[in-house]
Amino acid sequence: MNKYVNQMKQAVMEYQKTARRIADQDARNRERLSEEYARAENNALFTEMREACDKAYNQIQAVLDTVSGGLGKAVELRGKDVTEDVQLLSGAFDLSKIQLQGLAAKYRNNPTMMNAIAKYAKANGIHGVQIPTEEDKLEAYKVFADGARSMIRSITTDPYIRLDSLEGWGEVPVSSERLVDLVGTGNEIK
């Protein structure tokens, strides 16, 4: 799972845990305390819930800010990441768009090889090879962030809501294969 999407997921899970604890305490206060005292205690809980919600939103935004800043930086190309497939890109072979797309899929988490594939495609006038850009990746992260925020809104409304998809969120098949492929592992973000 992508490390940044996982951080968003953890923020949602932590918020749900806090929201459930607060909802349980709210119910106990209404059962056990006088109406006036319960109201005062539950107002404090409401403030804690709002703070927990704000914290979760801020954590998600901080992840998005980290990703946004990291995607804009030049990716370090490392010789140790060059594989034997680079020989296919040497010019000795006439690779098709489909073959390049296969290599791009294979090396989606290897910036060095992706760079070599993109250069080969450009040098040979091969258009349409889907090599994710920083903008594509950032948009995918924004979709994940929107999903996390949506789950937080649902939890705020009902702390006991079953978010069956939360366990596998950020991974195929729960999340879109295209989005999961776009964000990769996140290791290329510095």
N, C-alpha and C positions, 0 to 999 in steps of 0.2 A: 504494500500500500504506500502511496505517496506520503512522505513525511509531513508535508504541509496540510494536506487534506486530513490526515490523521489528527493534527493539532486542532483543526476545526471540529472534528468529530469529538475529540476529548472535551472541548469547551461545551459542546451540546450535552454530552453525557454528565459532566460535572454539574451543569445547570439543572438538568432533570433530577439528579440526586438531591440537590439543594432544594429545589421546588417541592419535591415529594416530602422531604423532611419538614419543610415549613407548612405544607398543607396538613400533614399529620398533627403537628403541634397546634395549628389553628383549630382543628377539629377537637383535640383534647381540651384546649382552652375553653371552647364553647360548651363542652360537656361538663367540665369540672369547676369552672370559675363562674362567679357572678357575671351577669351581662355587662356591667360597667367595667369590671376589671378585665374580662375577656376582651372587650373592645379595645382597651388600652394596650394589652399585650399583643393582640392581633394587628394593631396599627404598627407596632414595632416590627412584627413579622413581615408586614406588607412592605415596610421600608427595606428590610433585609432582602426580600424577594426582588424588589426593584434594583437594588445594588447588585445582586447576583446576576440579574438579567443584563444590566449595563456592563458588568464585567465580562460576561460571555460574548456580548456584541463587540466589546473592545478587543477581546482576544482574537476574534475572527477578523476584525479589521487589521489588527497588528500582523496577523499571518499574511493577509492580502497585501499589506504595505511591504512586508519583507520580500514577498514573491515579486511584487512590482519593481522594487528597487534592485533585486537580484537578477531579474530577467534582462534589465537594461545594461548590465555589465557584460563586457566581452568574456566569452567563455574561453577558459584556458584549454588550449590544445596540447595534448600530451602524447608523446611518441609511444609510450607504453600502451596506449589505447588503440594504436593502429593494429589491425588484424591482417591476416593473409588475404582477405577479400579486397584489400586496397589494390592488389595487383590487377583485379578486374577493372579498376578505374584508371589504370595507367595509360589507356589509349590503345592497347593491343587488341581490345575487344570492342565490338560495336554492341553496346548494351541497349536494350529496348526500354521504353517507359515502364513496362510491367516488371522487368528485371530490376530496374532502379527502385521501383516502389517496394519490391521484395526486400532489397537491401536496406531501404529506409525503415521498413517495419522491423527488420532484424536488429538494427542499430539505433533504435529510437532513443535509447538511454546512453548513447555514446556520442557526445558532441564532436569528438575528433572525426569519427567516421561519418557522421551526418554532414560535417563541413566538406569532407572529400566527395561525398555523394552529390551535394548541392553544386559544388564546383564542376563536377563532371557533367551534370545535367545542363548547367549554364553554358559550359564550353562547347557542348555538342548540340545545343539548341533543342534540348528535350524539355518540353513544357508540360505542366500538369502533374509532375511528380509531387506528391503531397509530403513536403518536408515542413513540419510545424514551425511557424515563426513565433517570435516572442509575443506578438499580439494575439495569435491563436491560443497560445498557452495561457496568457493572462485572462483572456475571455473564458477559458475553461475553468480557471481558478475562481473567477467571478461567479460562474454558474454554481460551483460547489459552495461558495460563500453565501449566495442567495438561498441555496437549499438549507444550509445550516441555520441561517436567520429565520427561515420559514419554520423549521422544527422548533426553534426557540419560541416563536410566537405561539405555536400549537401547545407547547409545554406550559407557557404562561396562562393560556386559557384553561388547560386541563393537565395538571402535573402527572396524572396517571394515564395519559394517552399512551396507547401502545404504538410505539414507533418500531414496528417489526423490521423495517428496512434499515434502522440505525446500525444494527450489528454489522451488516455487510456494506454499509454506505461507503462510497469511495472506491468500491471494487466492483468488477463485473460479477454477476449479472444485475446486481441492485442498481448500480450506476451505469450510465451509458458507456459502452465500450470505447466509443470515439473520445469521450472526455477523459476516461482513464488512460487511454493511449496518449492523448495530448499532454497530460501532466506528467506521465511517466513516474519515476521514483522521486523526483525533486532534487536529486543529488547534483544536478548541473547548476543549481541556483546557489550563488555564493553570497 
